């Protein structure tokens, strides 16, 4: 079986080449006016073979970059310098399994999904218990507490989590501020709960 090389042609489309003087079919795509980003894929421009070659010959990938940014983009390890929170030394602080605990990436993904699912199931059980509202059950999950919690235990757990996540306790590291905000918000909701005796 012979393997054909990918040629980039998108045949069968009714597009016309975007070059102003050309009426050939636009079967080859080129970067468009809006680049790919968080909001999804960017727009493509469509050209015939001759005009996509012309476009590619004049395309400058580094346009708008400083000399330092160009050097960084050309470095062999470009893109590998940022560390995902799941791989960091502080991963697992929120009770979720860490990637580093697994040899097989699929097992790590499965464990993290299971952890998320079990947290949601526990929150749903507490809410169905009738003692706590759905928001209060989710707040208990955020705090890592069960439905047997009283006010004293809530305050003790809150103090423990604030010490764990506060930047002053982590050498000024502000990476856990979002988690700290969730803890504070959960505590503010739970401390007013009538379900806690």
C-alpha positions as CSV (number, residue, x, y, z in Angstrom):
1,X,0.0,0.0,0.0
2,X,1.6,3.3,-1.0
3,X,1.2,6.2,1.3
4,X,0.5,9.6,-0.2
5,X,2.1,12.6,1.2
6,X,-0.1,15.3,2.8
7,X,-0.3,18.1,0.3
8,X,-2.6,20.5,2.2
9,X,-5.2,20.7,-0.6
10,X,-8.8,20.9,0.4
11,X,-10.5,19.7,-2.8
12,X,-14.2,19.9,-3.5
13,X,-14.8,23.2,-1.8
14,X,-16.6,26.0,-3.7
15,X,-14.2,28.6,-2.4
16,X,-12.4,31.0,-4.8
17,X,-8.8,32.1,-4.4
18,X,-8.7,35.3,-2.3
19,X,-6.0,36.9,-4.4
20,X,-7.7,40.0,-5.9
21,X,-6.9,39.1,-9.6
22,X,-7.5,35.3,-9.4
23,X,-10.6,33.2,-10.1
24,X,-9.0,29.8,-9.5
25,X,-10.5,27.4,-6.8
26,X,-9.2,28.3,-3.3
27,X,-8.0,24.9,-2.2
28,X,-5.1,25.8,0.1
29,X,-5.5,27.6,3.4
30,X,-3.2,30.1,4.9
31,X,-3.3,32.0,8.3
32,X,-6.1,34.5,8.3
33,X,-6.8,37.9,9.8
34,X,-7.6,36.5,13.3
35,X,-5.1,34.1,14.8
36,X,-6.0,31.0,16.8
37,X,-6.5,31.7,20.5
38,X,-8.5,31.0,23.6
39,X,-11.8,31.7,21.7
40,X,-11.1,28.9,19.2
41,X,-9.5,28.5,15.9
42,X,-8.7,31.6,13.9
43,X,-9.9,32.4,10.4
44,X,-8.3,30.9,7.3
45,X,-7.6,32.6,4.0
46,X,-8.0,30.4,0.9
47,X,-5.7,30.6,-2.1
48,X,-4.9,28.6,-5.2
49,X,-1.6,26.7,-5.3
50,X,0.4,29.6,-6.9
51,X,-0.9,32.2,-4.6
52,X,-0.5,30.2,-1.4
53,X,3.1,29.7,-2.4
54,X,3.4,33.4,-2.9
55,X,1.7,34.1,0.4
56,X,4.0,31.6,2.3
57,X,7.1,33.1,0.7
58,X,6.3,36.5,2.2
59,X,4.8,35.3,5.5
60,X,6.7,36.4,8.7
61,X,5.9,34.2,11.7
62,X,8.0,36.5,13.9
63,X,6.2,39.7,12.9
64,X,5.6,41.9,15.9
65,X,8.0,40.0,18.2
66,X,11.0,41.5,20.0
67,X,14.5,40.1,19.4
68,X,14.3,38.3,22.8
69,X,10.9,36.8,22.0
70,X,12.2,35.5,18.6
71,X,15.2,33.9,20.4
72,X,12.9,32.3,22.9
73,X,10.6,31.0,20.2
74,X,13.5,29.5,18.3
75,X,15.0,27.8,21.4
76,X,15.0,24.0,21.3
77,X,12.9,23.7,24.4
78,X,10.4,26.5,23.5
79,X,7.1,25.8,25.2
80,X,8.5,23.4,27.7
81,X,9.5,26.0,30.3
82,X,6.1,26.5,31.9
83,X,5.1,24.0,34.5
84,X,1.6,22.7,34.7
85,X,0.2,22.9,38.3
86,X,-0.6,19.2,38.1
87,X,3.1,18.4,37.7
88,X,4.4,20.9,40.3
89,X,5.8,20.0,43.6
90,X,2.7,21.4,45.4
91,X,0.3,19.3,43.2
92,X,-2.2,17.3,45.2
93,X,-2.6,20.0,47.9
94,X,-6.3,20.1,47.2
95,X,-6.7,16.4,47.7
96,X,-6.6,15.4,44.1
97,X,-4.0,12.8,42.9
98,X,-0.8,14.2,41.5
99,X,0.5,13.2,38.0
100,X,3.9,12.4,39.6
101,X,2.2,9.5,41.6
102,X,1.6,7.5,38.4
103,X,3.8,5.8,35.8
104,X,1.0,5.6,33.2
105,X,-0.5,8.9,32.1
106,X,-3.9,7.2,31.4
107,X,-4.0,6.0,35.0
108,X,-3.3,9.5,36.2
109,X,-6.1,10.9,34.1
110,X,-8.5,8.2,35.3
111,X,-7.6,8.9,39.0
112,X,-8.1,12.6,38.6
113,X,-11.5,12.1,36.9
114,X,-12.5,9.7,39.6
115,X,-11.5,12.2,42.2
116,X,-13.6,14.9,40.6
117,X,-16.5,12.5,40.2
118,X,-16.3,11.3,43.8
119,X,-16.2,14.8,45.2
120,X,-19.3,15.7,43.2
121,X,-21.1,12.5,44.4
122,X,-20.2,13.3,48.0
123,X,-21.6,16.8,47.7
124,X,-24.8,15.5,46.1
125,X,-25.2,12.9,48.9
126,X,-24.9,15.6,51.5
127,X,-27.3,17.9,49.7
128,X,-29.8,15.0,49.4
129,X,-29.4,14.3,53.1
130,X,-31.7,17.4,53.5
131,X,-29.6,18.9,56.3
132,X,-27.5,21.0,53.9
133,X,-28.3,23.0,50.9
134,X,-26.5,22.2,47.6
135,X,-24.3,25.3,48.1
136,X,-23.5,24.3,51.7
137,X,-22.7,20.7,50.6
138,X,-20.3,22.0,47.9
139,X,-18.7,24.4,50.5
140,X,-18.2,21.4,52.8
141,X,-16.4,19.6,49.9
142,X,-14.2,22.7,49.3
143,X,-13.3,22.6,53.0
144,X,-12.7,18.9,52.9
145,X,-15.3,18.2,55.6
146,X,-18.1,15.8,55.9
147,X,-21.7,16.1,57.0
148,X,-20.8,15.4,60.6
149,X,-19.0,18.7,61.0
150,X,-19.8,21.1,63.8
151,X,-18.8,24.8,64.2
152,X,-15.7,24.1,66.2
153,X,-14.4,21.6,63.6
154,X,-15.2,24.1,60.8
155,X,-13.2,26.9,62.5
156,X,-10.2,24.5,63.1
157,X,-10.3,23.3,59.4
158,X,-10.6,26.9,58.2
159,X,-7.5,28.0,60.2
160,X,-5.6,25.0,58.9
161,X,-6.5,25.8,55.2
162,X,-5.7,29.5,55.5
163,X,-2.3,28.7,56.9
164,X,-1.7,26.2,54.1
165,X,-2.7,28.5,51.2
166,X,-1.9,32.0,52.4
167,X,1.1,33.6,50.5
168,X,2.7,34.7,53.8
169,X,3.0,31.0,54.7
170,X,4.4,30.0,51.3
171,X,7.3,32.4,50.9
172,X,5.2,34.9,49.0
173,X,4.0,32.4,46.5
174,X,0.6,33.6,45.3
175,X,-0.2,30.5,43.2
176,X,-2.7,29.3,45.8
177,X,-4.7,32.5,46.1
178,X,-7.6,31.2,44.1
179,X,-7.9,28.2,46.3
180,X,-7.6,30.4,49.4
181,X,-10.5,32.5,48.0
182,X,-12.6,29.4,47.6
183,X,-11.9,28.4,51.2
184,X,-12.8,31.9,52.5
185,X,-16.0,31.9,50.5
186,X,-17.0,28.4,51.7
187,X,-16.2,29.3,55.3
188,X,-18.3,32.5,55.1
189,X,-21.3,30.5,53.8
190,X,-20.9,27.6,56.3
191,X,-20.4,29.8,59.4
192,X,-23.9,31.1,58.9
193,X,-25.5,27.7,58.2
194,X,-28.2,26.6,60.6
195,X,-27.3,22.9,59.9
196,X,-24.1,23.3,61.9
197,X,-24.8,22.9,65.6
